[in-house]
């Protein structure tokens, strides 16, 4: 069965617990595709619910017959399991900070529905159906930024659970910046001054024994945020090939560092791909002959394949981990294929957090090279043009300010590269004495992507100007695309509009 299908009803993405990929998840988050659940996936969830109910009837299960965290050994009285679950949702819905954007919450809903369809939670299938209905109807719960530490997005999923059972309001995309409702107990209404969610909301779900912890046991929010941030970075990394290629042409750089035989000697896939993309975009042969003015170029040009290639590999690694996690039952306890329920630590998001930290560090490295190339474009000895590509009277500044703007954004990138996984927390009476902080790392990746786009846009503005000033610029598609929209005038003037235009160009360059 295809994961993404198109029919008369538009694009649909399958949520089956096994085959959701990152592009499909992004389509759901952006509301340009609707979810559908294959019958066999829902049947799997029904069987898991039946099996977990039988196991719970014959022995205590964490969170169903006991308290949670440091209360793990406190038994829940017989007949109180459902009310215990309701208390879990209410007590754990303690998130704080700004409301998250709709697309991040939609990504969380899609991840959680797909994980639950893997059949390891024993949750009642009606909650899964409600999650997918919310995606289909374009509504989402009010979810706040702070609450997860990489051991389960407890506050976000508790807020989601209370919304599913009707204790919190659904929001439409237009209301996701509203103040979150302050919920302790009982029904709530949308905050004053906000629009109500559209008609046709998912019907409130009846909470059953075991449902609460089954819903909470996931890093679905961090995974959704990581998927969106990783997708944004992947687009920028592809665009970088075009920008770096234009800069190389602008300084008449040596293509030897991009030769295919060279990269065959050190067969890392990332550097080989980066070099091949630059050759392709500049229409160079696999064995290019040096035609530049220098035997060797500065590092910004010469080590681009190695540094940028590492970022490509880090981005690929993040995607692999996200796609494993969103198709994996992470609940604690989890129902395994052998029919037994196991208590475990599979919800601990160390792989995700470390992959995000690695990508943030790699992105910083390639951003520093972009800033270095930008500086090179302002040097007359490297371009054969004027300093800072200025064309006005003596003392004109030209593109000088772009270095300042790029390095300001680079400072933000450097802050985002501080590993979130180096953090530490001791919680719940010391029972949970570590944390992965994957959610924090995902937020850093999102900020890093925005900052990197600015650095790259500054380089693009300078590269296009330099190539315009050269008498014989290479007739390549990347230059034609950029030159068609970037302003041609080179007198001293504000360059903010140029940077904005260049930023908007990056996704288009990524598709070349």
C-alpha positions as CSV (number, residue, x, y, z in Angstrom):
1,X,0.0,0.0,0.0
2,X,1.5,3.4,-0.9
3,X,2.1,5.7,2.0
4,X,1.0,8.7,0.1
5,X,-1.9,8.3,-2.4
6,X,-3.8,10.7,-4.5
7,X,-7.4,10.2,-5.5
8,X,-10.4,12.4,-6.2
9,X,-10.4,13.4,-2.5
10,X,-6.8,14.8,-2.7
11,X,-3.6,13.7,-1.2
12,X,-3.7,11.2,1.7
13,X,-1.0,9.8,4.0
14,X,-1.4,6.4,5.5
15,X,-1.0,6.1,9.3
16,X,-0.5,2.4,9.8
17,X,2.1,2.2,12.6
18,X,4.8,0.9,10.3
19,X,5.5,3.0,7.2
20,X,5.1,6.7,8.0
21,X,8.1,8.7,6.6
22,X,9.3,12.2,7.2
23,X,7.8,13.7,4.0
24,X,4.4,12.3,4.8
25,X,4.6,13.6,8.3
26,X,5.4,17.1,7.0
27,X,2.4,16.9,4.6
28,X,0.1,16.2,7.5
29,X,1.6,18.9,9.7
30,X,1.2,21.4,6.9
31,X,-2.5,20.3,6.4
32,X,-1.9,19.7,2.7
33,X,-2.7,16.0,3.1
34,X,-5.3,14.1,5.1
35,X,-4.6,11.0,7.1
36,X,-6.2,7.6,6.5
37,X,-6.0,4.5,8.6
38,X,-5.9,1.1,6.9
39,X,-8.4,-1.3,8.5
40,X,-5.7,-3.8,9.4
41,X,-3.8,-1.1,11.4
42,X,-7.0,-0.3,13.4
43,X,-7.6,-4.1,13.9
44,X,-4.1,-4.4,15.3
45,X,-4.9,-1.6,17.8
46,X,-8.1,-3.4,18.8
47,X,-6.3,-6.7,19.4
48,X,-3.6,-4.9,21.5
49,X,-6.4,-3.3,23.6
50,X,-8.0,-6.7,24.3
51,X,-4.6,-8.3,25.1
52,X,-3.5,-5.6,27.5
53,X,-6.9,-5.6,29.3
54,X,-6.5,-9.4,29.9
55,X,-2.9,-8.9,31.1
56,X,-4.0,-6.2,33.5
57,X,-6.7,-8.4,34.9
58,X,-4.2,-11.0,36.0
59,X,-1.4,-8.8,37.3
60,X,-0.4,-5.3,38.1
61,X,0.8,-3.1,35.3
62,X,2.6,0.2,35.9
63,X,0.3,3.2,35.6
64,X,-2.8,1.1,35.4
65,X,-2.7,-0.8,38.6
66,X,-0.2,1.5,40.2
67,X,0.7,5.2,40.5
68,X,3.5,6.6,38.3
69,X,7.0,7.9,38.8
70,X,7.9,7.7,42.5
71,X,4.4,6.4,43.2
72,X,5.1,3.3,41.1
73,X,4.7,1.0,44.1
74,X,1.5,2.6,45.3
75,X,-1.4,0.3,44.3
76,X,-4.5,1.7,42.7
77,X,-7.7,0.4,44.2
78,X,-9.7,-2.1,42.2
79,X,-12.4,-0.3,40.3
80,X,-10.6,3.1,40.4
81,X,-8.4,2.5,37.3
82,X,-10.4,4.8,35.1
83,X,-10.6,7.7,37.6
84,X,-6.9,7.2,38.3
85,X,-6.3,7.7,34.5
86,X,-8.4,10.9,34.6
87,X,-6.3,12.1,37.6
88,X,-3.1,11.4,35.6
89,X,-4.2,13.5,32.7
90,X,-5.4,16.4,34.9
91,X,-2.3,16.3,37.1
92,X,0.2,16.1,34.3
93,X,-1.4,18.9,32.1
94,X,1.0,21.4,33.7
95,X,2.8,22.8,30.7
96,X,3.8,26.5,30.5
97,X,5.1,29.1,28.1
98,X,3.7,30.2,24.8
99,X,1.3,28.1,22.8
100,X,3.0,26.1,20.0
101,X,2.2,26.8,16.4
102,X,-0.5,24.6,14.8
103,X,1.8,22.8,12.5
104,X,4.0,21.6,15.4
105,X,0.9,20.3,17.3
106,X,-0.4,18.7,14.1
107,X,2.9,16.9,13.7
108,X,2.6,15.7,17.3
109,X,-0.9,14.3,16.7
110,X,0.2,12.5,13.5
111,X,3.2,10.9,15.3
112,X,1.2,9.8,18.3
113,X,-1.6,8.3,16.2
114,X,0.9,6.4,14.1
115,X,2.8,5.1,17.1
116,X,-0.4,3.9,18.8
117,X,-1.3,2.1,15.6
118,X,1.9,0.1,16.0
119,X,-0.1,-1.9,18.5
120,X,2.1,-1.8,21.6
121,X,0.1,0.5,23.9
122,X,-3.1,-1.3,24.5
123,X,-5.0,2.1,24.3
124,X,-8.6,2.0,23.2
125,X,-8.8,2.6,19.4
126,X,-11.4,5.3,19.9
127,X,-8.6,7.7,21.0
128,X,-6.6,6.9,17.9
129,X,-9.6,7.6,15.7
130,X,-10.1,10.9,17.5
131,X,-6.5,12.0,16.9
132,X,-6.8,11.3,13.2
133,X,-10.2,13.1,13.1
134,X,-8.6,16.2,14.6
135,X,-6.0,16.2,11.8
136,X,-8.7,15.7,9.2
137,X,-10.9,18.5,10.6
138,X,-8.1,21.0,11.0
139,X,-8.3,21.4,14.7
140,X,-5.7,20.8,17.4
141,X,-5.3,21.1,21.2
142,X,-3.7,24.0,23.0
143,X,-0.2,22.8,23.8
144,X,2.4,24.9,25.5
145,X,6.1,25.0,24.9
146,X,7.6,23.8,28.2
147,X,7.1,20.5,30.0
148,X,9.1,17.8,28.3
149,X,12.6,16.8,29.2
150,X,13.2,14.0,26.7
151,X,11.6,11.2,28.8
152,X,8.1,11.6,27.4
153,X,6.2,14.7,26.4
154,X,3.9,14.4,29.4
155,X,2.4,17.8,29.6
156,X,1.7,18.2,25.9
157,X,0.1,14.8,25.7
158,X,-1.9,15.3,28.9
159,X,-3.2,18.5,27.5
160,X,-4.1,16.6,24.3
161,X,-5.8,13.9,26.4
162,X,-8.0,16.4,28.2
163,X,-8.9,17.8,24.8
164,X,-9.8,14.4,23.5
165,X,-12.2,13.8,26.4
166,X,-13.8,17.2,26.2
167,X,-12.2,19.0,29.1
168,X,-10.2,21.5,27.0
169,X,-11.3,23.2,23.8
170,X,-10.1,22.4,20.3
171,X,-8.4,25.3,18.5
172,X,-8.3,26.1,14.8
173,X,-5.1,27.2,13.1
174,X,-6.2,30.9,13.3
175,X,-6.4,30.6,17.1
176,X,-3.1,28.9,17.9
177,X,-1.6,32.1,19.3
178,X,-4.3,32.6,21.8
179,X,-3.7,32.4,25.5
180,X,-3.9,28.8,26.6
181,X,-6.9,28.0,28.8
182,X,-6.1,27.5,32.4
183,X,-7.4,24.1,33.2
184,X,-7.7,22.4,36.5
185,X,-10.9,20.4,36.4
186,X,-14.1,20.3,34.4
187,X,-15.1,21.7,31.0
188,X,-13.5,24.8,29.6
189,X,-14.2,27.3,26.8
190,X,-11.9,29.0,24.4
191,X,-10.1,32.0,25.9
192,X,-11.9,35.3,25.6
193,X,-11.3,37.1,22.3
194,X,-10.4,34.0,20.3
195,X,-12.4,32.3,17.7
196,X,-14.2,29.0,18.5
197,X,-13.0,25.9,16.6
198,X,-15.0,25.1,13.5
199,X,-18.1,23.0,13.5
200,X,-17.7,19.2,13.2
201,X,-15.3,18.7,16.1
202,X,-14.2,15.2,17.0
203,X,-16.7,13.8,19.5
204,X,-15.4,13.6,23.1
205,X,-13.9,10.2,23.8
206,X,-14.7,8.0,26.8
207,X,-11.6,7.4,28.9
208,X,-11.0,3.8,29.9
209,X,-8.7,2.0,32.3
210,X,-5.1,2.2,31.0
211,X,-5.7,4.8,28.4
212,X,-4.1,7.8,30.1
213,X,-0.6,6.4,30.6
214,X,-0.8,4.7,27.2
215,X,-1.4,8.1,25.6
216,X,1.3,9.9,27.7
217,X,4.2,7.4,27.1
218,X,5.7,9.1,24.0
219,X,8.1,11.8,22.8
220,X,5.6,12.6,20.0
221,X,5.9,16.4,20.3
222,X,9.7,16.3,20.2
223,X,9.6,13.9,17.3
224,X,7.2,16.1,15.4
225,X,9.3,19.2,16.1
226,X,12.5,17.3,15.1
227,X,10.8,16.2,11.8
228,X,9.8,19.7,10.9
229,X,13.1,21.2,11.8
230,X,15.1,18.5,10.1
231,X,13.0,18.9,6.9
232,X,13.7,22.7,7.0
233,X,17.4,22.1,7.4
234,X,17.5,19.5,4.6
235,X,16.0,22.1,2.2
236,X,18.7,24.7,3.2
237,X,21.5,22.2,2.9
238,X,20.4,21.5,-0.7
239,X,20.2,25.2,-1.4
240,X,23.7,25.6,-0.1
241,X,25.1,23.6,-3.0
242,X,23.9,26.3,-5.4
243,X,25.0,29.2,-3.3
244,X,28.5,27.8,-2.7
245,X,28.8,27.0,-6.4
246,X,28.0,30.6,-7.3
247,X,30.6,31.8,-4.8
248,X,33.2,29.5,-6.2
249,X,32.5,30.8,-9.7
250,X,32.6,34.4,-8.4
251,X,36.2,34.0,-7.1
252,X,37.3,31.9,-10.1
253,X,38.1,29.2,-7.5
254,X,39.9,25.9,-8.2
255,X,37.5,23.0,-9.0
256,X,40.1,20.4,-8.1
257,X,38.8,20.1,-4.6
258,X,35.5,18.9,-6.1
259,X,36.9,16.2,-8.4
260,X,35.2,12.8,-8.3
261,X,38.5,10.8,-8.2
262,X,39.6,12.8,-5.2
263,X,36.5,11.9,-3.2
264,X,36.7,8.3,-4.2
265,X,39.9,8.1,-2.2
266,X,38.0,9.0,1.0
267,X,34.6,7.5,0.3
268,X,32.3,9.3,2.7
269,X,28.9,9.7,1.0
270,X,28.3,13.2,2.3
271,X,31.4,14.9,0.9
272,X,31.1,13.0,-2.4
273,X,27.5,14.2,-2.7
274,X,28.4,17.8,-1.9
275,X,31.2,17.9,-4.5
276,X,29.1,16.2,-7.1
277,X,26.3,18.8,-6.6
278,X,28.7,21.7,-7.1
279,X,30.1,20.1,-10.2
280,X,26.6,19.5,-11.6
281,X,25.4,23.0,-10.8
282,X,28.4,24.6,-12.5
283,X,28.3,22.1,-15.3
284,X,31.8,20.8,-14.6
285,X,33.2,17.4,-15.6
286,X,34.0,14.8,-13.0
287,X,37.7,15.5,-13.5
288,X,37.8,19.3,-13.7
289,X,40.9,21.2,-14.7
290,X,42.0,24.1,-12.6
291,X,41.5,27.3,-14.5
292,X,41.6,29.7,-11.5
293,X,44.2,32.2,-10.4
294,X,45.3,30.1,-7.4
295,X,46.7,26.7,-6.8
296,X,44.7,26.4,-3.6
297,X,41.7,28.4,-2.3
298,X,40.8,29.5,1.2
299,X,39.0,26.9,3.4
300,X,35.6,28.3,2.7
301,X,35.9,26.9,-0.9
302,X,38.5,24.1,-0.5
303,X,37.0,22.2,2.4
304,X,33.4,22.8,1.5
305,X,32.7,19.2,0.5
306,X,34.1,17.8,3.7
307,X,32.3,20.2,6.0
308,X,29.0,20.4,4.2
309,X,29.1,16.7,3.6
310,X,29.2,16.1,7.3
311,X,26.1,18.2,7.7
312,X,24.3,16.2,4.9
313,X,25.2,13.0,6.8
314,X,24.0,14.4,10.1
315,X,20.7,15.4,8.5
316,X,20.3,12.0,7.0
317,X,21.0,10.4,10.4
318,X,18.3,12.5,12.0
319,X,15.8,11.5,9.4
320,X,16.6,7.8,10.0
321,X,16.1,8.1,13.7
322,X,12.9,10.1,13.4
323,X,11.4,7.5,11.0
324,X,12.3,4.7,13.4
325,X,10.8,6.4,16.4
326,X,7.5,7.5,14.7
327,X,6.9,3.9,13.7
328,X,7.8,2.3,17.0
329,X,5.7,1.5,20.1
330,X,7.4,3.4,22.9
331,X,4.8,3.0,25.6
332,X,5.7,1.8,29.1
333,X,4.6,-0.9,29.7
334,X,4.6,-2.0,26.1
335,X,2.9,-5.0,24.5
336,X,5.5,-7.0,22.6
337,X,4.9,-9.5,19.7
338,X,5.2,-12.4,22.1
339,X,2.0,-11.3,23.9
340,X,3.8,-10.1,27.0
341,X,3.8,-6.6,28.5
342,X,7.3,-5.3,29.4
343,X,8.3,-2.5,31.6
344,X,11.3,-0.7,30.0
345,X,13.0,2.6,29.2
346,X,12.4,2.7,25.4
347,X,10.7,6.1,25.8
348,X,14.0,7.7,26.8
349,X,14.9,10.0,23.8
350,X,18.7,9.7,23.8
351,X,19.0,8.8,20.1
352,X,16.8,11.7,19.0
353,X,18.5,14.2,21.3
354,X,22.0,13.2,20.2
355,X,21.1,13.2,16.5
356,X,19.6,16.7,16.9
357,X,22.7,18.0,18.7
358,X,24.9,16.5,16.1
359,X,23.0,18.2,13.3
360,X,23.1,21.5,15.1
361,X,26.9,21.3,15.5
362,X,27.3,20.2,11.8
363,X,25.1,23.1,10.7
364,X,27.3,25.5,12.6
365,X,30.3,24.2,10.8
366,X,28.9,24.7,7.3
367,X,27.4,28.1,8.3
368,X,30.9,29.2,9.4
369,X,32.2,28.3,5.9
370,X,29.3,30.3,4.3
371,X,30.3,33.4,6.4
372,X,34.0,32.8,5.3
373,X,33.0,32.7,1.6
374,X,31.0,35.9,2.1
375,X,34.1,37.6,3.5
376,X,36.1,36.3,0.5
377,X,33.6,37.8,-1.9
378,X,34.4,41.2,-0.4
379,X,38.2,40.9,-1.1
380,X,39.5,42.4,-4.2
381,X,42.5,40.1,-4.2
382,X,40.2,37.1,-4.5
383,X,37.5,38.3,-6.8
384,X,39.5,40.7,-9.1
385,X,36.8,43.3,-8.4
386,X,36.6,46.1,-5.9
387,X,36.6,45.6,-2.1
388,X,33.2,44.8,-0.8
389,X,31.9,44.8,-4.4
390,X,31.4,48.5,-4.2
391,X,30.8,50.5,-7.4
392,X,30.2,54.0,-6.1
393,X,32.6,56.8,-5.2
394,X,35.8,56.2,-3.2
395,X,34.9,54.9,0.3
396,X,31.6,53.3,-0.8
397,X,30.7,50.4,1.5
398,X,29.1,48.0,-1.1
399,X,28.2,44.7,0.6
400,X,30.3,45.4,3.7
401,X,27.3,45.2,6.1
402,X,26.4,41.7,5.0
403,X,29.3,40.4,7.0
404,X,27.9,41.9,10.1
405,X,24.4,40.6,9.5
406,X,25.7,37.1,8.7
407,X,27.9,37.0,11.8
408,X,25.1,38.2,14.0
409,X,23.0,35.2,12.7
410,X,26.1,33.0,13.1
411,X,26.2,33.9,16.8
412,X,22.7,32.6,17.2
413,X,23.7,29.4,15.4
414,X,26.7,29.1,17.8
415,X,24.3,29.4,20.8
416,X,22.0,26.7,19.3
417,X,25.0,24.3,18.9
418,X,25.5,24.0,22.6
419,X,24.4,20.3,23.1
420,X,21.0,20.1,24.9
421,X,21.8,16.5,25.7
422,X,24.6,17.7,28.0
423,X,21.8,18.8,30.4
424,X,20.9,16.9,33.5
425,X,17.8,16.5,35.7
426,X,16.9,14.4,38.7
427,X,13.1,14.1,39.0
428,X,10.4,12.2,40.9
429,X,12.3,11.5,44.2
430,X,15.4,10.5,42.3
431,X,13.8,7.6,40.4
432,X,14.3,9.4,37.1
433,X,17.8,10.6,37.4
434,X,18.6,11.5,33.8
435,X,16.9,13.3,30.9
436,X,17.6,13.5,27.2
437,X,16.2,17.0,26.5
438,X,15.3,16.1,22.9
439,X,12.6,18.7,22.8
440,X,15.0,21.4,23.7
441,X,17.4,20.2,21.0
442,X,14.6,20.3,18.4
443,X,13.8,23.9,19.3
444,X,17.5,24.7,18.9
445,X,17.4,23.1,15.5
446,X,14.5,25.2,14.4
447,X,16.2,28.4,15.6
448,X,19.5,27.3,13.9
449,X,17.7,26.7,10.6
450,X,16.3,30.3,10.7
451,X,19.7,31.7,11.5
452,X,21.4,29.6,8.8
453,X,19.0,30.8,6.2
454,X,20.1,34.4,7.0
455,X,23.8,33.5,6.7
456,X,23.2,31.8,3.4
457,X,21.1,34.6,2.0
458,X,23.8,37.1,2.7
459,X,26.3,35.0,0.8
460,X,23.9,34.6,-2.1
461,X,23.4,38.4,-2.4
462,X,27.1,38.9,-2.5
463,X,27.8,36.1,-4.9
464,X,25.2,37.3,-7.4
465,X,26.5,40.8,-7.3
466,X,30.0,39.6,-7.9
467,X,29.0,37.5,-10.8
468,X,27.1,40.4,-12.3
469,X,30.2,42.5,-12.1
470,X,32.3,39.9,-13.9
471,X,32.3,40.2,-17.6
472,X,31.8,36.5,-18.3
473,X,29.6,34.9,-15.6
474,X,28.8,31.2,-16.1
475,X,25.4,30.8,-17.8
476,X,24.1,28.3,-15.1
477,X,20.5,28.0,-14.0
478,X,21.3,28.9,-10.4
479,X,22.6,32.3,-11.4
480,X,19.7,32.9,-13.9
481,X,17.2,32.1,-11.2
482,X,18.7,34.4,-8.6
483,X,19.6,37.2,-11.0
484,X,16.0,37.3,-12.2
485,X,14.7,38.5,-8.8
486,X,17.6,40.1,-6.9
487,X,17.9,43.9,-7.6
488,X,20.6,44.7,-10.1
489,X,21.6,48.2,-8.7
490,X,24.9,48.2,-6.9
491,X,25.0,51.7,-5.4
492,X,25.1,52.0,-1.6
493,X,21.6,51.4,-0.3
494,X,19.7,49.3,2.3
495,X,20.2,45.6,1.7
496,X,17.5,44.2,3.9
497,X,15.1,43.7,1.0
498,X,17.8,41.9,-0.9
499,X,18.4,39.5,2.1
500,X,14.7,38.8,2.3
501,X,14.4,38.1,-1.4
502,X,17.5,35.8,-1.2
503,X,16.0,34.0,1.8
504,X,12.8,33.3,-0.2
505,X,14.9,32.0,-3.1
506,X,16.6,29.3,-1.1
507,X,13.8,26.7,-1.4
508,X,13.8,27.3,-5.2
509,X,17.5,26.8,-5.4
510,X,17.2,23.6,-3.4
511,X,15.0,22.2,-6.2
512,X,17.5,22.8,-9.0
